[in-house]
Amino acid sequence: MEGFSIMVLGQLDDGAQRLLLVLCLPLVDGVFATLLVSGAVETFSDVLSVSLTIFTGAGALAVLYSYSENRKEAISMVKSVSPFLIGGAILVGLVAPIFEQVFNITQLKIAAGLALLVIASEMAGYDLSNKFTVPGIILTGLLLSLQNPDDLTIGVEYLVPAIATVSASLIALYIACYLNSEIMDLNYIRKGGALVLVIIALTMFGLQIPSEIGLGVLMVSFIISIDYKFVVERPWRVLIAA
């Protein structure tokens, strides 16, 4: 597996490598699989909220803008990582049913909620990595929720939401390629994403919160992040130079 990872990264330039690593973290640390089986990615609003926070968050945008000087380079980066990200989503979608059979989902939801709170705190600027790590929380949750199934079967029920979520994140990245990073303050997007993750975490704990609220928070954070003075004074620079 390590050799395969090195081979994959060797096909990408430095910027695409960093972007792929950021985007694939939810796939390899168990967060995305846990969200799939716990019902956090069921509606259209859920798909958008998870894709724009877990995958295409401020971190991915920062890498995209830092390693591209124009629209063409940004689009090239997204195209380079797209096949690997979609392939990873398909794999997680196929493996997710085993999660549902091997682990107690009610208990696993608590682990997923705690992991999201840790991610949200780090996005908000509070580093808890010395005390809590997302993989550690997920692994602990898996161990505590372990059960003995009579039979294991692989299904495709999570394949569509997995692919839809990743596809939505890639579409968002493509759209971001056409924007000039100078007009946005990524700190607002990061904090808005953190708040959305808190909302999703609360639903994991059993609170009934409409998924549309998280999507609304994302929209508000994006609107606030735009420097409208820059847009008014230099509207021709809103788009990245071709």
C-alpha positions as CSV (number, residue, x, y, z in Angstrom):
1,M,0.0,0.0,0.0
2,E,2.8,2.4,0.8
3,G,4.5,1.6,-2.5
4,F,1.2,2.3,-4.3
5,S,0.8,5.6,-2.5
6,I,4.3,6.7,-3.5
7,M,3.6,5.7,-7.1
8,V,0.4,7.7,-7.1
9,L,2.0,10.8,-5.6
10,G,4.9,10.5,-8.0
11,Q,2.5,11.1,-10.9
12,L,1.5,14.5,-9.5
13,D,3.4,17.8,-9.1
14,D,4.0,19.3,-5.7
15,G,0.8,21.4,-5.5
16,A,-1.4,18.5,-6.7
17,Q,0.2,16.2,-4.2
18,R,-0.6,18.5,-1.3
19,L,-4.2,19.1,-2.6
20,L,-4.8,15.3,-2.9
21,L,-3.4,14.7,0.7
22,V,-5.8,17.4,2.1
23,L,-8.8,16.0,0.2
24,C,-8.1,12.4,1.0
25,L,-7.8,12.8,4.8
26,P,-11.5,12.1,5.4
27,L,-11.3,9.0,3.3
28,V,-8.3,7.4,5.2
29,D,-9.0,8.5,8.8
30,G,-12.5,6.8,8.8
31,V,-14.5,10.0,9.2
32,F,-16.3,9.8,5.9
33,A,-17.2,6.1,6.2
34,T,-18.5,6.8,9.7
35,L,-20.6,9.8,8.4
36,L,-22.0,7.6,5.6
37,V,-23.3,4.8,7.9
38,S,-24.5,7.2,10.6
39,G,-26.9,8.9,8.3
40,A,-25.1,12.3,8.1
41,V,-25.1,12.2,4.2
42,E,-28.7,11.4,3.3
43,T,-30.3,14.6,1.8
44,F,-29.0,17.0,-0.8
45,S,-28.3,19.6,1.9
46,D,-26.3,17.0,3.8
47,V,-24.2,16.2,0.7
48,L,-23.4,19.9,0.1
49,S,-22.6,20.6,3.8
50,V,-20.2,17.6,4.1
51,S,-18.6,18.1,0.8
52,L,-17.9,21.8,1.5
53,T,-16.6,21.3,5.0
54,I,-15.0,17.9,5.2
55,F,-13.5,17.9,1.7
56,T,-13.5,21.4,0.0
57,G,-12.8,23.5,3.1
58,A,-10.6,26.5,3.6
59,G,-7.5,24.2,3.7
60,A,-8.1,22.8,0.2
61,L,-8.8,26.3,-1.1
62,A,-5.6,27.6,0.5
63,V,-3.5,24.8,-1.2
64,L,-5.3,25.5,-4.5
65,Y,-4.6,29.2,-4.5
66,S,-1.1,28.9,-3.0
67,Y,0.2,26.5,-5.7
68,S,-1.5,28.0,-8.8
69,E,-0.7,31.3,-10.4
70,N,-3.6,31.4,-12.8
71,R,-6.9,29.7,-13.7
72,K,-5.2,27.2,-16.0
73,E,-2.9,25.9,-13.4
74,A,-5.7,25.7,-10.8
75,I,-7.9,23.7,-13.1
76,S,-5.0,21.4,-14.0
77,M,-4.5,20.7,-10.3
78,V,-8.1,19.8,-9.7
79,K,-8.2,17.6,-12.8
80,S,-5.1,15.8,-11.6
81,V,-6.6,14.8,-8.3
82,S,-10.1,14.1,-9.4
83,P,-9.7,10.4,-10.5
84,F,-7.9,9.5,-7.3
85,L,-10.5,11.2,-5.1
86,I,-13.4,9.6,-6.9
87,G,-11.7,6.2,-6.8
88,G,-11.2,6.6,-3.0
89,A,-14.9,7.5,-2.6
90,I,-16.0,4.4,-4.5
91,L,-13.8,2.3,-2.3
92,V,-15.1,3.8,0.9
93,G,-18.7,3.5,-0.3
94,L,-18.2,-0.2,-0.9
95,V,-16.5,-0.8,2.4
96,A,-19.1,1.3,4.4
97,P,-21.7,-1.5,4.6
98,I,-19.2,-3.6,6.5
99,F,-18.9,-0.8,9.0
100,E,-22.7,-1.0,9.5
101,Q,-22.6,-4.7,10.2
102,V,-19.5,-4.9,12.3
103,F,-20.0,-1.8,14.5
104,N,-22.9,-0.5,16.6
105,I,-23.9,2.6,14.7
106,T,-25.5,4.3,17.7
107,Q,-22.2,4.3,19.6
108,L,-20.3,5.0,16.4
109,K,-22.2,8.3,16.0
110,I,-20.8,9.5,19.2
111,A,-17.3,8.9,18.0
112,A,-18.1,10.6,14.7
113,G,-19.5,13.6,16.6
114,L,-16.4,13.9,18.8
115,A,-14.1,13.7,15.8
116,L,-16.0,16.4,14.0
117,L,-15.8,18.6,17.1
118,V,-12.0,18.2,17.1
119,I,-11.8,19.0,13.4
120,A,-14.0,22.1,14.0
121,S,-11.9,23.3,16.9
122,E,-8.7,23.0,14.8
123,M,-10.4,24.9,12.0
124,A,-11.4,27.6,14.5
125,G,-7.8,28.0,15.6
126,Y,-7.7,25.8,18.7
127,D,-5.1,23.0,18.4
128,L,-6.2,19.9,20.3
129,S,-3.9,17.5,18.5
130,N,-1.8,17.0,21.6
131,K,-4.8,15.8,23.5
132,F,-7.1,14.4,20.9
133,T,-6.6,13.1,17.3
134,V,-9.3,12.3,14.8
135,P,-7.9,8.9,13.9
136,G,-7.5,8.1,17.6
137,I,-11.1,9.0,18.4
138,I,-12.5,7.1,15.4
139,L,-10.4,4.0,16.3
140,T,-11.5,4.2,19.9
141,G,-15.1,4.5,18.7
142,L,-14.7,1.5,16.4
143,L,-13.3,-0.6,19.2
144,L,-16.0,0.3,21.7
145,S,-18.8,-0.2,19.2
146,L,-17.5,-3.5,17.9
147,Q,-20.1,-6.3,17.6
148,N,-20.2,-9.9,16.2
149,P,-22.2,-10.1,13.0
150,D,-23.6,-13.4,11.9
151,D,-22.6,-12.8,8.3
152,L,-20.9,-10.0,6.3
153,T,-22.3,-8.8,3.1
154,I,-21.0,-6.0,0.8
155,G,-23.7,-3.6,-0.6
156,V,-23.8,-0.6,-2.8
157,E,-26.3,1.5,-0.8
158,Y,-23.6,4.0,0.2
159,L,-22.0,4.2,-3.2
160,V,-24.2,6.9,-4.6
161,P,-24.0,9.3,-1.6
162,A,-20.2,8.8,-1.4
163,I,-19.7,9.6,-5.1
164,A,-22.2,12.5,-4.9
165,T,-20.4,14.1,-1.9
166,V,-16.9,13.9,-3.5
167,S,-18.3,15.1,-6.9
168,A,-19.9,18.1,-5.2
169,S,-16.6,18.9,-3.6
170,L,-14.7,18.7,-6.9
171,I,-17.4,20.9,-8.6
172,A,-16.8,23.5,-5.8
173,L,-13.1,23.3,-6.4
174,Y,-13.6,23.9,-10.2
175,I,-15.8,26.9,-9.4
176,A,-13.1,28.2,-7.0
177,C,-10.6,28.0,-9.8
178,Y,-12.4,30.9,-11.5
179,L,-12.2,33.2,-8.5
180,N,-9.4,35.5,-7.5
181,S,-8.3,34.5,-4.0
182,E,-7.6,38.2,-3.3
183,I,-11.3,38.9,-3.0
184,M,-11.8,36.3,-0.2
185,D,-10.8,36.1,3.4
186,L,-10.4,32.3,4.0
187,N,-10.6,32.8,7.8
188,Y,-14.3,33.5,7.5
189,I,-14.8,30.4,5.4
190,R,-12.8,28.3,7.8
191,K,-14.8,29.5,10.8
192,G,-18.0,29.1,9.0
193,G,-17.0,25.5,8.1
194,A,-16.1,24.9,11.7
195,L,-19.6,26.0,12.8
196,V,-21.2,23.7,10.3
197,L,-19.2,20.8,11.6
198,V,-20.4,21.6,15.1
199,I,-24.0,21.5,13.8
200,I,-23.4,18.1,12.1
201,A,-21.7,16.8,15.3
202,L,-24.8,17.9,17.4
203,T,-27.0,15.9,15.0
204,M,-24.7,12.9,15.7
205,F,-25.5,13.3,19.4
206,G,-29.2,13.1,18.7
207,L,-30.3,16.7,18.3
208,Q,-32.8,17.4,15.6
209,I,-31.3,20.2,13.5
210,P,-32.4,20.7,9.9
211,S,-29.6,20.1,7.5
212,E,-30.5,23.3,5.6
213,I,-29.2,25.4,8.6
214,G,-25.6,24.2,8.0
215,L,-25.9,25.0,4.3
216,G,-27.1,28.5,5.2
217,V,-24.2,29.0,7.6
218,L,-21.8,28.1,4.7
219,M,-23.5,30.5,2.4
220,V,-23.3,33.3,4.9
221,S,-19.7,32.7,5.7
222,F,-18.8,32.8,2.0
223,I,-20.7,36.1,1.5
224,I,-19.0,37.6,4.5
225,S,-15.6,36.5,3.3
226,I,-15.8,38.5,0.1
227,D,-14.0,41.9,0.0
228,Y,-16.7,43.9,-1.7
229,K,-14.5,47.1,-1.8
230,F,-12.1,45.2,-3.9
231,V,-14.9,43.9,-6.2
232,V,-16.3,47.5,-6.6
233,E,-12.9,49.1,-7.2
234,R,-11.4,46.4,-9.5
235,P,-14.3,44.2,-10.8
236,W,-12.2,43.1,-13.7
237,R,-9.9,41.2,-11.3
238,V,-12.6,39.1,-9.6
239,L,-11.8,36.3,-12.0
240,I,-8.4,34.6,-12.0
241,A,-6.3,35.7,-15.0
242,A,-6.6,33.2,-17.8
